Amino acid sequence: MALKDITDISHIQGNASDEIKRVLGYPSAFFYAARTEDFNQPLFGDAIVDRLVCTEISLYAKPEEPRKVEAKVVIETTVEEDMLNGGGKIHGGCSALLIDMCSTLALTALSMNANGESIMSVSQALNVVYHSPAGLGDRLRLVNTTLTFGARAHSARTEIWNLTHHRLVASGTHIKMQPSAPPKPSL
């Protein structure tokens, strides 16, 4: 990970607290901090996640249910060679990675707003719809919005927009859940 001043949150718009912006404003730092000591080496997608730039973190009343809060996190990046398939367009697996990682940021923003802390969760389902291709050098905006935040299950949706060609690249829903405690060994 390149060294960045992760205390500077002046580029992040939205009404989230400064604390939430500091924790989530640099996605690569957030995900690196969540690793255990066993996983210090580079992992799948690290170079892609390193290039994600957070531009907004907002919390607001859900339009459909004003007593509930919704979180929105906007991330931008540029399509680079390590994101392409053999046809020179963004790989479907890369789009899925982006949806997975970025929707997690929105769910974490909502968790931090509600509980003051990030809640550990794991993916249960990830559904992706591919709408149009994005090519090398295209600028992408990922708009991530929470859908539900229950006691154990949480969900968010992501739209990947191509800012260069003004079209939707992919959309997805991500369902996460808090993992169960491992069973105690029997004697």
C-alpha positions, -999 to 999 in steps of 0.1 A, spaced: 0 0 0 13 34 -9 18 58 20 -10 83 22 -20 109 47 -50 90 60 -59 117 84 -69 142 56 -107 138 51 -112 172 34 -120 155 0 -148 134 14 -183 150 10 -214 140 30 -228 144 65 -212 114 82 -191 121 113 -154 129 109 -147 96 128 -166 76 102 -149 94 74 -115 88 90 -122 50 94 -137 45 59 -122 74 39 -92 53 27 -107 19 18 -73 2 15 -63 13 50 -96 1 63 -93 -34 48 -56 -37 57 -64 -29 93 -90 -57 94 -64 -84 85 -50 -108 110 -13 -112 115 -14 -144 94 -24 -124 63 3 -97 59 12 -107 24 -5 -93 -7 -40 -107 -12 -64 -110 -41 -74 -75 -54 -50 -55 -32 -37 -34 -60 -73 -26 -72 -84 -17 -36 -54 5 -32 -67 27 -60 -102 33 -46 -109 69 -37 -138 77 -13 -156 109 -23 -187 108 -1 -201 92 30 -237 102 39 -263 90 63 -300 100 59 -335 89 66 -347 62 42 -373 78 18 -396 48 21 -392 45 59 -382 78 75 -376 62 109 -348 41 95 -313 54 85 -296 46 52 -259 50 45 -244 59 11 -207 57 3 -194 68 -31 -161 55 -44 -142 64 -76 -115 46 -95 -101 43 -130 -100 10 -150 -64 -2 -153 -48 -32 -170 -51 -55 -140 -89 -51 -141 -94 -62 -177 -106 -95 -193 -92 -109 -226 -115 -86 -246 -100 -54 -230 -130 -46 -209 -135 -47 -171 -136 -84 -160 -168 -96 -144 -148 -109 -114 -133 -74 -109 -168 -59 -110 -179 -84 -83 -148 -76 -62 -156 -39 -64 -193 -45 -54 -182 -68 -25 -156 -44 -11 -175 -11 -16 -209 -23 -4 -191 -34 28 -180 2 33 -216 14 32 -227 -13 57 -198 -4 80 -208 33 79 -243 24 89 -230 1 117 -207 28 130 -235 53 130 -258 30 149 -234 12 172 -203 33 173 -182 4 159 -177 -18 129 -194 -52 131 -176 -82 116 -196 -99 89 -191 -123 60 -207 -126 26 -237 -147 23 -248 -138 -13 -235 -115 -40 -257 -110 -71 -244 -90 -100 -260 -78 -132 -237 -67 -160 -251 -38 -181 -224 -24 -203 -186 -27 -207 -160 -3 -194 -125 -1 -210 -90 8 -201 -88 44 -187 -126 47 -181 -134 65 -149 -159 47 -126 -181 58 -98 -195 32 -74 -226 43 -55 -232 20 -25 -264 22 -5 -275 1 24 -308 -17 21 -313 -36 54 -294 -38 87 -309 -65 109 -296 -82 140 -275 -107 120 -281 -101 83 -273 -69 64 -277 -59 27 -266 -32 3 -268 -24 -33 -240 -10 -56 -242 7 -90 -210 10 -110 -213 40 -133 -190 47 -162 -183 85 -159 -164 85 -192 -193 71 -213 -223 80 -190 -237 46 -186 -243 19 -160 -216 -8 -161 -229 -32 -134 -252 -34 -104 -253 -57 -75 -268 -66 -42 -247 -80 -14 -260 -98 16 -238 -102 46 -242 -118 80 -225 -120 113 -207 -153 115 -217 -178 141 -193 -186 168 -172 -218 160 -184 -249 178 -166 -258 210 -145 -289 207 -160 -319 223 -140 -338 248 
